[in-house]
């Protein structure tokens, strides 16, 4: 369904963040080659997908590929993890300054 909404085959969906073992809290949509804005894609998702499938986060940009030319989900999760740690660090620094 994401391919139809985005108009491209270059998409990936990652469950994130991982909580309680293998459960996930939400979905992160990655859209590679795109001709729509983040806001436009989000609106199209809301119009054509059940609410439970709406992205918690929508990231536009190049999707990493592994040696075999397939989507590198491990790299996508690593990027989300790094972003999560960076934002937690920023919050801690701000809190520490008070």
ABEGO torsion letter per residue (X at the ends): XAAAAAGBABBBBBBOBBBGEABBABBBBBBBBBABBAAAAAAAAAAABBAAABBABBBBEBBBBBAAGBBBAAAAAAAAAAAAAAAAAAAAAAAAAX
